Amino acid sequence: MGGSSRYDREVQVDAEHVAEAQDFRALAAALREQHDGAIPDRRLAWQVAGVLSAAAGELANGRPLPLEVRRSVRGMAGALREALEE
């Protein structure tokens, strides 16, 4: 590809994005381990965990999420965090 792909370029990742990615990964792991918790449907819980993991991977590698996607993932993560703490 010759470095023209966004996946081929080396990008510096700031601490904020790394921390957010770690938070998303931790939430994804908690969803996969929960039993009848925040999302009782296991298939749905795993799909939501997949979205969090994918967003984390993009952020951790310096690839920005589209603004509306990032807002939605942050909102979902906040709601899940609250539900898992109950």
C-alpha positions in Angstrom: 0.0 0.0 0.0 3.0 2.3 0.2 1.9 4.1 3.4 -1.1 5.8 1.8 -3.6 3.9 4.0 -4.6 5.3 7.3 -3.6 1.9 8.8 -0.1 2.2 7.5 0.8 5.5 9.0 2.5 5.9 12.4 0.5 8.2 14.6 1.2 9.6 18.0 -1.7 8.8 20.4 -2.3 11.2 23.2 -3.0 10.1 26.8 -6.7 11.1 26.7 -7.4 8.8 23.8 -5.4 5.9 25.3 -7.3 6.3 28.6 -10.7 6.4 26.8 -9.7 3.3 24.8 -8.8 1.5 28.1 -12.1 2.5 29.6 -14.0 1.2 26.6 -12.1 -2.1 26.7 -12.8 -2.5 30.4 -16.5 -1.9 29.9 -16.5 -4.4 27.0 -14.8 -7.0 29.3 -17.3 -6.4 32.1 -20.2 -6.8 29.6 -18.8 -10.1 28.4 -18.4 -11.4 32.0 -21.8 -10.2 33.3 -24.7 -12.6 34.0 -28.2 -11.1 33.8 -26.7 -7.7 34.5 -27.0 -4.4 32.5 -28.0 -6.2 29.3 -29.7 -9.5 30.1 -29.7 -10.7 26.4 -26.2 -12.2 26.1 -26.1 -11.8 22.3 -26.9 -8.1 22.5 -24.3 -7.7 25.4 -21.6 -9.2 23.2 -22.5 -7.1 20.2 -22.4 -3.9 22.4 -19.0 -5.1 23.7 -17.9 -5.5 20.1 -18.7 -1.9 19.4 -16.8 -0.7 22.4 -13.8 -2.9 21.5 -13.8 -1.6 17.9 -14.0 2.0 19.1 -11.2 1.4 21.6 -9.0 -0.1 18.9 -9.5 2.9 16.6 -8.8 5.4 19.4 -5.8 3.5 20.7 -4.2 3.4 17.3 -4.7 7.1 16.7 -7.6 6.8 14.3 -10.4 9.3 15.2 -14.0 8.2 15.3 -16.6 10.3 13.4 -18.0 12.9 15.9 -21.5 11.4 16.1 -20.1 7.9 16.5 -17.8 9.0 19.3 -20.6 10.9 21.1 -22.9 7.8 20.8 -20.2 5.4 22.0 -19.3 7.8 24.9 -23.0 8.0 25.8 -23.5 4.3 25.7 -20.4 3.8 27.8 -21.6 6.2 30.4 -25.0 4.5 30.6 -23.4 1.1 30.8 -21.0 2.2 33.5 -23.9 3.4 35.6 -25.9 0.3 35.0 -23.0 -2.0 35.9 -22.4 -0.1 39.2 -26.0 -0.7 40.4 
